[in-house]
Amino acid sequence: MKRPLWNDKSMLTKNELKALWHRTDFRPLKRFGQNFLVDKNLRDKIFRNVDITPRDSVIEIGPGFGEMTFGLAGRAKRVFAIEIDKKITRILKKDLKLPHNVSLIEDDFLNVDIKKIAAGEKIIVYGNIPYYATSRIIERLFRNIAQLKTIYLVLQKEVAVRITAKPGSKDVGRLSMYVQYYTEPKKIFTIGKDCFYPAPEVESVFLRLEVPSKKKLRVRDERLFFEIIKNAYGQRRKTILNALSGMGVRKEALAILFKAARIDPRARAGEISLEEFSVLSNTFPR
C-alpha cells in the first residue's frame, strides 16, 4: 500500500494501521512508549493551532507512520523527522512515500545534533513524545534553546499541569521553574486516550512552548540559580530559610538576602516566584 502525498484528508485509520502492521510484522514497543495518532479530527485541530510557514524548518520527534509528517511537510520548508525505531524507518521508506522535503533521520533524538540541523536558523519542534523520556527531551531542547523558535509537544497531562503551574499551586515545582525560565508555556487543549492506538493509560495535552526573542529574566549565574531552586524544592515543606541553609550560608546572612529580595523567610518554595528566585540568586554569595 503506497500512501499518497499529503492532501489534508490522508491519514491511516486504526484498521489501516493494524493492516499495515500485520503485513510488515510490526509490533509497538512499550520501551519506546509508542502510541500512534489515529484521530483525523484531532490531527486537524492540532494543525489549526500550529504556526508554521513555508520559511520554517521543523524537527519532528518521532514521526511514527506519518500521522503529522505529511501535514508538517505541506506547510514547512523542510522537515527533519527523527525516528529511533528501525522497523518504522524501513516502513516509512518502503511503504509510505514521504514528501521530498522530509529528511528521515534514524536515531535517538537525545543523540541528535540540533545545532547542526538548524544550521544557523531558528527551528520549530513538534513531537508526540514518549512519556518516559519527557524530562530528558525537554532538557535536550533547552540546551539548544538558541536554535529554537517554538516547541509544540503532545505529552502526559500530569506533566503539562506541572509545567504550566504557578506559585501557590500544589503542582508547581522544579519542572515548572525550569520550563518557565526558558519559555512561555501554554496548554492548548486536552487529548483523550482513544485518539491514539494503542491507547495510553493517561490523557495527554497539546502544549506550546514559545521561546522569547530574549530572556525574560536577568540571571548572572544560571548554575547557581537552578541550584537554589533545586535545594528549595528538595525540601519544599521547609521554610525557604531552612531549605537553603545547607548551601553554606549562615541563616543570619540568608535572612539579610531574603529581606533585600523581599522574600518572606517563612515562605515555602512553592510560594516563591521565578522573578524572586532570580533576584535571590543574583545576590547570593558564590
C-alpha contacts under 8 A as a table, 3 or more apart, distances in Angstrom:
res1	aa1	res2	aa2	distance
1	M	95	D	6.15
1	M	96	L	7.65
2	K	95	D	5.41
2	K	96	L	5.53
2	K	97	K	6.48
3	R	95	D	7.18
3	R	96	L	5.10
3	R	97	K	5.94
4	P	7	N	8.00
4	P	10	S	7.53
4	P	96	L	7.81
4	P	97	K	6.77
5	L	10	S	7.95
5	L	70	F	6.84
5	L	97	K	7.04
5	L	98	L	7.03
5	L	99	P	6.28
6	W	9	K	7.42
6	W	10	S	6.04
6	W	70	F	5.03
6	W	71	G	6.16
6	W	74	G	6.86
7	N	10	S	5.92
8	D	71	G	6.98
9	K	40	K	7.91
11	M	38	V	7.65
11	M	40	K	6.93
11	M	66	G	7.94
11	M	67	E	6.20
12	L	15	N	7.82
12	L	16	E	5.42
12	L	17	L	5.74
12	L	38	V	6.71
12	L	67	E	7.38
13	T	16	E	5.05
13	T	17	L	5.99
13	T	38	V	5.48
13	T	39	D	7.47
14	K	17	L	5.04
14	K	18	K	6.17
14	K	38	V	5.75
14	K	197	Y	6.87
15	N	18	K	5.05
15	N	19	A	6.18
16	E	19	A	5.05
16	E	20	L	6.17
17	L	20	L	5.11
17	L	21	W	6.19
18	K	21	W	5.06
18	K	22	H	6.13
19	A	22	H	5.09
19	A	23	R	6.20
20	L	23	R	5.20
20	L	24	T	6.08
20	L	26	F	8.00
21	W	24	T	5.16
21	W	25	D	5.52
21	W	26	F	4.62
21	W	27	R	6.76
22	H	25	D	5.14
22	H	26	F	6.57
23	R	26	F	7.92
24	T	91	I	7.53
26	F	87	K	7.10
28	P	34	Q	5.82
28	P	35	N	7.75
29	L	32	F	5.53
29	L	33	G	6.57
29	L	34	Q	6.06
30	K	33	G	4.85
30	K	34	Q	6.30
31	R	34	Q	7.96
32	F	130	P	6.67
33	G	130	P	4.86
33	G	131	Y	6.68
33	G	132	Y	7.04
34	Q	130	P	6.83
34	Q	198	P	7.70
35	N	196	F	5.69
35	N	197	Y	5.39
35	N	198	P	5.32
35	N	199	A	6.46
35	N	200	P	6.56
36	F	64	G	6.59
36	F	65	F	7.77
36	F	67	E	7.63
36	F	196	F	5.10
36	F	197	Y	5.15
36	F	198	P	6.82
37	L	43	R	7.71
37	L	67	E	6.28
37	L	195	C	5.96
37	L	196	F	4.47
37	L	197	Y	6.48
38	V	67	E	7.57
38	V	195	C	5.79
38	V	196	F	5.45
38	V	197	Y	6.54
39	D	42	L	5.39
39	D	43	R	6.36
39	D	195	C	5.10
39	D	196	F	7.11
40	K	43	R	4.98
40	K	44	D	6.24
41	N	44	D	5.17
41	N	45	K	6.14
42	L	45	K	4.88
42	L	46	I	6.16
42	L	195	C	7.40
43	R	46	I	5.20
43	R	47	F	6.42
43	R	67	E	7.72
43	R	68	M	7.14
44	D	47	F	5.07
44	D	48	R	6.29
45	K	48	R	5.12
45	K	49	N	6.63
46	I	49	N	5.22
46	I	50	V	6.54
46	I	206	F	7.74
47	F	50	V	5.33
47	F	71	G	7.80
49	N	188	I	7.82
50	V	152	Y	7.66
52	I	56	D	6.24
52	I	72	L	7.98
52	I	75	R	6.24
52	I	76	A	6.18
52	I	124	I	7.90
53	T	56	D	5.45
53	T	75	R	5.83
53	T	76	A	5.58
53	T	77	K	7.59
54	P	75	R	5.62
54	P	76	A	4.51
54	P	77	K	4.82
55	R	76	A	6.51
55	R	77	K	5.50
56	D	76	A	5.26
56	D	77	K	5.43
56	D	78	R	7.12
56	D	123	I	6.63
56	D	124	I	7.10
57	S	76	A	5.79
57	S	77	K	5.43
57	S	78	R	4.79
57	S	79	V	5.87
57	S	80	F	7.83
57	S	118	A	7.85
57	S	123	I	5.44
57	S	124	I	6.30
58	V	72	L	7.61
58	V	76	A	6.85
58	V	78	R	6.28
58	V	79	V	4.75
58	V	80	F	6.14
58	V	123	I	5.80
58	V	124	I	4.71
58	V	125	V	5.55
58	V	126	Y	7.12
59	I	79	V	5.84
59	I	80	F	4.76
59	I	81	A	6.06
59	I	82	I	7.37
59	I	123	I	7.23
59	I	124	I	6.25
59	I	125	V	4.77
59	I	126	Y	6.25
60	E	63	P	6.19
60	E	69	T	7.47
60	E	79	V	6.89
60	E	80	F	6.03
60	E	81	A	4.74
60	E	82	I	6.10
60	E	125	V	5.97
60	E	126	Y	4.89
60	E	127	G	5.48
61	I	81	A	6.37
61	I	82	I	5.31
61	I	83	E	6.88
61	I	109	F	6.70
61	I	125	V	7.53
61	I	126	Y	6.29
61	I	127	G	4.50
61	I	128	N	6.87
61	I	129	I	6.75
62	G	81	A	6.67
62	G	82	I	5.53
62	G	83	E	4.83
62	G	84	I	7.30
62	G	127	G	6.41
62	G	128	N	6.81
62	G	129	I	7.08
63	P	66	G	5.42
63	P	67	E	7.01
63	P	68	M	6.92
63	P	69	T	5.98
63	P	81	A	5.79
63	P	82	I	6.76
63	P	83	E	6.34
63	P	127	G	7.92
64	G	67	E	6.73
64	G	83	E	7.37
64	G	88	I	6.74
65	F	88	I	7.09
65	F	91	I	7.93
65	F	92	L	6.57
65	F	96	L	7.73
66	G	69	T	4.64
66	G	70	F	6.04
66	G	92	L	7.66
66	G	96	L	7.91
66	G	98	L	7.96
67	E	70	F	7.11
68	M	71	G	5.42
68	M	72	L	6.15
69	T	72	L	5.11
69	T	73	A	6.07
69	T	79	V	7.68
69	T	81	A	7.47
70	F	73	A	5.11
70	F	74	G	6.20
70	F	98	L	7.18
70	F	99	P	6.88
71	G	74	G	5.00
71	G	75	R	6.57
72	L	75	R	5.35
72	L	76	A	5.93
72	L	79	V	6.96
73	A	76	A	5.27
73	A	77	K	7.17
73	A	78	R	6.36
73	A	79	V	5.90
73	A	99	P	6.78
73	A	101	N	6.46
73	A	102	V	6.55
76	A	79	V	6.84
77	K	101	N	7.04
78	R	101	N	5.01
78	R	102	V	6.00
78	R	103	S	7.72
79	V	101	N	6.30
79	V	102	V	4.72
79	V	103	S	6.17
80	F	102	V	5.91
80	F	103	S	4.85
80	F	104	L	6.08
80	F	105	I	6.91
80	F	117	I	7.96
81	A	102	V	6.78
81	A	103	S	6.06
81	A	104	L	4.88
81	A	105	I	5.92
82	I	104	L	6.14
82	I	105	I	4.73
82	I	106	E	6.00
82	I	107	D	6.29
82	I	108	D	7.24
82	I	109	F	6.28
83	E	86	K	7.60
83	E	88	I	7.49
83	E	89	T	6.72
83	E	104	L	7.43
83	E	105	I	6.22
83	E	106	E	5.09
83	E	107	D	5.77
83	E	108	D	6.69
83	E	109	F	7.47
84	I	106	E	5.61
84	I	107	D	4.68
84	I	108	D	4.80
84	I	109	F	7.35
85	D	88	I	5.42
85	D	89	T	6.56
85	D	106	E	7.33
85	D	107	D	7.87
86	K	89	T	5.15
86	K	90	R	6.27
86	K	106	E	6.78
87	K	90	R	5.20
87	K	91	I	6.35
88	I	91	I	5.07
88	I	92	L	6.08
89	T	92	L	5.01
89	T	93	K	6.19
89	T	104	L	7.55
89	T	106	E	6.69
90	R	93	K	5.21
90	R	94	K	6.02
91	I	94	K	5.12
91	I	95	D	5.21
91	I	96	L	6.57
92	L	95	D	5.81
92	L	96	L	4.79
92	L	97	K	6.77
92	L	98	L	6.97
93	K	96	L	6.16
93	K	97	K	6.47
93	K	98	L	7.20
94	K	97	K	7.17
98	L	102	V	6.55
99	P	102	V	5.70
100	H	103	S	7.98
107	D	111	N	7.04
107	D	112	V	7.11
108	D	111	N	5.47
108	D	112	V	6.80
109	F	112	V	5.17
109	F	137	I	7.66
110	L	136	R	7.60
110	L	137	I	6.59
110	L	140	R	6.57
113	D	116	K	5.43
113	D	117	I	6.54
114	I	117	I	5.08
114	I	118	A	6.06
114	I	144	N	6.80
114	I	147	Q	7.58
115	K	118	A	5.17
115	K	119	A	6.24
115	K	120	G	7.46
115	K	144	N	6.90
115	K	147	Q	6.44
116	K	119	A	5.24
118	A	121	E	5.40
118	A	122	K	6.58
118	A	123	I	5.96
118	A	147	Q	6.35
120	G	147	Q	7.23
121	E	147	Q	6.53
122	K	146	A	7.62
122	K	147	Q	4.93
122	K	148	L	4.96
122	K	149	K	5.17
123	I	147	Q	6.16
123	I	148	L	4.84
123	I	149	K	5.38
123	I	150	T	7.34
124	I	148	L	6.01
124	I	149	K	5.39
124	I	150	T	5.04
124	I	151	I	5.95
124	I	152	Y	7.94
125	V	148	L	7.47
125	V	150	T	6.38
125	V	151	I	4.69
125	V	152	Y	6.00
125	V	153	L	7.99
126	Y	151	I	6.06
126	Y	152	Y	4.70
126	Y	153	L	5.80
127	G	152	Y	6.48
127	G	153	L	5.00
127	G	154	V	6.25
128	N	153	L	5.87
128	N	154	V	4.53
128	N	155	L	6.47
129	I	133	A	7.46
129	I	134	T	6.62
129	I	153	L	6.88
129	I	154	V	6.26
129	I	155	L	6.05
130	P	133	A	5.68
130	P	134	T	6.39
130	P	155	L	7.38
131	Y	134	T	5.27
131	Y	155	L	6.46
131	Y	156	Q	6.19
132	Y	135	S	7.99
133	A	136	R	5.43
133	A	137	I	6.07
134	T	137	I	5.23
134	T	138	I	6.17
134	T	155	L	7.55
135	S	138	I	5.21
135	S	139	E	6.12
136	R	139	E	5.04
136	R	140	R	6.12
137	I	140	R	5.05
137	I	141	L	6.22
138	I	141	L	5.06
138	I	142	F	6.21
139	E	142	F	5.17
139	E	143	R	6.25
140	R	143	R	5.24
140	R	144	N	6.79
141	L	144	N	5.30
141	L	145	I	6.08
142	F	145	I	4.60
142	F	182	Y	7.15
144	N	147	Q	5.72
144	N	148	L	7.01
145	I	148	L	5.19
145	I	182	Y	7.66
145	I	211	V	7.68
148	L	151	I	7.47
148	L	211	V	6.99
149	K	210	E	7.05
149	K	211	V	5.63
150	T	208	R	7.30
150	T	209	L	5.96
150	T	210	E	4.88
150	T	211	V	5.62
151	I	208	R	5.85
151	I	209	L	4.93
151	I	210	E	6.44
151	I	211	V	7.70
152	Y	206	F	7.24
152	Y	207	L	5.77
152	Y	208	R	4.67
152	Y	209	L	6.28
153	L	206	F	5.83
153	L	207	L	5.19
153	L	208	R	6.49
154	V	204	S	6.49
154	V	205	V	5.59
154	V	206	F	4.57
154	V	207	L	6.22
155	L	159	V	7.11
155	L	160	A	6.87
155	L	204	S	5.32
155	L	205	V	5.58
155	L	206	F	6.76
155	L	207	L	7.57
156	Q	159	V	5.41
156	Q	160	A	6.43
156	Q	202	V	6.84
156	Q	203	E	6.31
156	Q	204	S	4.47
156	Q	205	V	6.22
157	K	160	A	5.05
157	K	161	V	6.22
157	K	190	T	7.35
157	K	202	V	7.37
157	K	203	E	5.62
157	K	204	S	4.50
157	K	205	V	5.09
158	E	161	V	5.20
158	E	162	R	6.46
159	V	162	R	5.10
159	V	163	I	6.15
160	A	163	I	4.98
160	A	164	T	6.24
160	A	187	K	7.17
160	A	205	V	6.54
160	A	207	L	7.12
161	V	164	T	5.43
161	V	165	A	5.97
161	V	171	D	6.95
162	R	165	A	5.17
162	R	171	D	5.21
162	R	172	V	5.74
162	R	173	G	6.93
162	R	175	L	6.80
162	R	176	S	5.79
163	I	172	V	7.59
163	I	175	L	5.92
163	I	176	S	4.32
163	I	177	M	7.88
163	I	179	V	6.42
163	I	180	Q	7.51
163	I	185	P	7.29
164	T	172	V	7.91
164	T	176	S	6.16
164	T	180	Q	7.68
164	T	185	P	6.10
164	T	186	K	6.76
164	T	187	K	7.41
165	A	169	S	6.29
165	A	171	D	5.80
165	A	172	V	4.80
165	A	173	G	7.87
165	A	176	S	6.09
166	K	169	S	5.78
166	K	171	D	7.95
166	K	172	V	5.80
166	K	176	S	7.56
166	K	273	S	7.90
167	P	172	V	6.10
167	P	270	G	5.35
167	P	271	E	4.97
167	P	272	I	6.03
167	P	273	S	5.80
168	G	172	V	7.35
168	G	270	G	5.70
168	G	271	E	4.92
168	G	272	I	7.93
169	S	172	V	5.52
169	S	270	G	7.07
170	K	270	G	7.46
172	V	175	L	7.74
172	V	176	S	5.74
172	V	177	M	7.85
172	V	270	G	6.08
173	G	176	S	5.27
173	G	177	M	6.52
173	G	233	Y	6.57
173	G	270	G	6.68
174	R	177	M	5.17
174	R	178	Y	6.05
174	R	229	I	6.61
174	R	230	K	6.56
174	R	233	Y	6.46
175	L	178	Y	5.01
175	L	179	V	6.09
176	S	179	V	5.50
176	S	180	Q	5.95
177	M	180	Q	5.25
177	M	181	Y	5.93
177	M	229	I	7.87
177	M	274	L	6.30
178	Y	181	Y	5.37
178	Y	182	Y	6.89
178	Y	226	F	7.80
179	V	182	Y	5.54
179	V	183	T	5.94
179	V	184	E	7.87
179	V	185	P	7.40
180	Q	183	T	5.11
180	Q	184	E	5.86
180	Q	185	P	6.61
180	Q	274	L	7.99
181	Y	215	K	7.98
181	Y	216	K	7.30
181	Y	217	L	7.58
181	Y	274	L	7.27
182	Y	211	V	6.78
182	Y	212	P	7.80
182	Y	215	K	7.11
182	Y	216	K	7.94
183	T	209	L	5.62
183	T	210	E	5.37
183	T	211	V	4.72
183	T	212	P	6.37
184	E	208	R	7.98
184	E	209	L	5.46
184	E	210	E	4.95
184	E	211	V	6.48
184	E	212	P	7.32
185	P	207	L	7.00
185	P	208	R	5.69
185	P	209	L	4.34
185	P	210	E	6.30
186	K	207	L	5.80
186	K	208	R	5.25
186	K	209	L	6.43
187	K	190	T	7.94
187	K	205	V	6.86
187	K	206	F	6.29
187	K	207	L	4.67
187	K	208	R	6.47
188	I	205	V	7.36
188	I	206	F	5.54
188	I	207	L	5.58
188	I	208	R	6.87
189	F	205	V	5.83
189	F	206	F	5.54
189	F	207	L	7.49
190	T	203	E	7.21
190	T	204	S	5.89
190	T	205	V	4.38
190	T	206	F	6.34
191	I	195	C	7.12
191	I	203	E	5.96
191	I	204	S	4.91
191	I	205	V	5.46
191	I	206	F	7.11
192	G	195	C	5.86
192	G	203	E	5.22
192	G	204	S	6.52
193	K	196	F	6.11
193	K	199	A	5.33
193	K	200	P	5.74
193	K	201	E	7.04
193	K	202	V	6.37
193	K	203	E	5.32
193	K	204	S	7.25
194	D	197	Y	7.19
194	D	199	A	5.62
195	C	199	A	7.28
196	F	199	A	4.99
196	F	200	P	7.15
197	Y	200	P	7.73
200	P	203	E	7.37
212	P	215	K	6.36
212	P	216	K	7.35
215	K	218	R	7.27
217	L	275	E	7.01
217	L	278	S	7.08
218	R	278	S	7.17
219	V	222	E	6.13
219	V	225	F	7.23
219	V	278	S	5.84
219	V	279	V	7.87
219	V	281	S	7.33
219	V	282	N	6.33
220	R	281	S	7.79
220	R	282	N	5.91
221	D	224	L	5.42
221	D	225	F	6.16
221	D	281	S	7.49
221	D	282	N	7.34
222	E	225	F	4.80
222	E	226	F	6.14
223	R	226	F	5.47
223	R	227	E	6.12
224	L	227	E	4.88
224	L	228	I	6.14
224	L	281	S	6.53
225	F	228	I	5.38
225	F	229	I	6.52
225	F	277	F	7.13
225	F	278	S	6.54
225	F	281	S	5.19
225	F	282	N	7.95
226	F	229	I	4.96
226	F	230	K	5.97
227	E	230	K	4.96
227	E	231	N	6.17
228	I	231	N	5.21
228	I	232	A	6.06
228	I	244	L	7.16
228	I	277	F	7.74
228	I	281	S	7.13
229	I	232	A	5.03
229	I	233	Y	6.11
229	I	269	A	7.84
229	I	277	F	7.25
230	K	233	Y	5.40
230	K	234	G	5.75
231	N	234	G	4.91
231	N	235	Q	6.67
231	N	243	A	6.36
231	N	244	L	6.20
232	A	235	Q	5.81
232	A	236	R	5.91
232	A	240	I	6.17
232	A	243	A	5.36
232	A	244	L	6.21
232	A	268	R	7.80
232	A	269	A	5.39
233	Y	236	R	4.44
233	Y	269	A	5.71
233	Y	270	G	7.58
234	G	243	A	7.76
235	Q	238	K	5.65
235	Q	243	A	5.69
236	R	239	T	7.43
236	R	240	I	7.92
236	R	243	A	7.37
236	R	268	R	6.04
236	R	269	A	5.45
236	R	270	G	7.05
237	R	268	R	6.47
237	R	269	A	7.92
238	K	241	L	7.95
238	K	242	N	6.11
238	K	243	A	5.78
238	K	268	R	6.20
239	T	242	N	5.35
239	T	243	A	6.07
239	T	265	P	6.56
239	T	266	R	4.95
239	T	267	A	5.32
239	T	268	R	4.74
239	T	269	A	7.37
240	I	243	A	4.96
240	I	244	L	6.07
240	I	265	P	5.70
240	I	266	R	6.35
240	I	267	A	5.77
240	I	268	R	5.29
240	I	269	A	6.06
241	L	244	L	5.65
241	L	245	S	6.18
241	L	251	K	6.79
241	L	254	L	6.82
241	L	255	A	7.13
241	L	265	P	5.08
241	L	266	R	6.68
242	N	245	S	5.14
242	N	246	G	7.73
242	N	251	K	7.77
243	A	246	G	6.86
244	L	247	M	5.64
244	L	249	V	7.96
245	S	248	G	6.63
245	S	249	V	6.05
245	S	250	R	6.40
245	S	251	K	6.00
245	S	254	L	7.55
246	G	249	V	7.23
249	V	253	A	6.53
249	V	254	L	6.49
249	V	285	P	7.75
250	R	253	A	5.36
250	R	254	L	6.24
251	K	254	L	4.85
251	K	255	A	6.04
252	E	255	A	5.20
252	E	256	I	6.64
253	A	256	I	5.21
253	A	257	L	6.46
254	L	257	L	5.01
254	L	258	F	6.16
255	A	258	F	5.11
255	A	259	K	6.22
255	A	265	P	6.57
256	I	259	K	5.15
256	I	260	A	6.32
257	L	260	A	5.14
257	L	261	A	6.19
257	L	280	L	6.86
257	L	283	T	6.91
257	L	284	F	7.15
258	F	261	A	4.99
258	F	262	R	5.84
258	F	263	I	4.89
258	F	264	D	6.63
258	F	265	P	6.23
258	F	280	L	7.01
259	K	262	R	4.86
259	K	263	I	6.04
259	K	264	D	7.31
260	A	263	I	7.76
261	A	276	E	6.69
261	A	279	V	5.87
261	A	280	L	5.79
262	R	276	E	7.89
263	I	267	A	7.53
263	I	272	I	7.65
263	I	276	E	7.11
264	D	267	A	5.36
267	A	271	E	6.26
267	A	272	I	7.29
268	R	271	E	5.56
268	R	272	I	7.05
269	A	272	I	5.50
270	G	273	S	7.93
272	I	276	E	6.29
272	I	277	F	6.97
273	S	276	E	5.16
273	S	277	F	6.37
274	L	277	F	5.12
274	L	278	S	6.29
275	E	278	S	5.08
275	E	279	V	6.38
276	E	279	V	5.14
276	E	280	L	6.16
277	F	280	L	5.05
277	F	281	S	6.11
278	S	281	S	5.15
278	S	282	N	6.20
279	V	282	N	5.25
279	V	283	T	6.66
280	L	283	T	5.48
280	L	284	F	6.01
281	S	284	F	4.96
